[in-house]
């Protein structure tokens, strides 16, 4: 399956999972996995949440930020990735001066 992100509709979600500001996202997938291209403006975040039924991998394309990984704050930047296993908690915050652009993959388990 080809996912052509430039031609997908972008949705804006305010306070995703209780986070700050909003997230801009394009998403595709099926019952087995969801793949997203997303952007957080400076100061925006995805609120902390638990992956009870699945895991998530986030690949940072540009910008920088901070991941809250099971209560531990970890800086993250372009070229890095973070993995949240099933049963664990995480959050992503744009603590940088430019948009934090990333891809995320959430397989259903």
Secondary structure, DSSP 8 states (H G I E B T S, - for coil): ----GGGS--EEEETGGG-SSEEEEEEEE-SSEEEEEEEE-TT-EEEEEE-SSB-EEEEEEESEEEEEETTEEEEEETT-EEEE-TT-EEEEE--SSS-EEEEEEEEB-
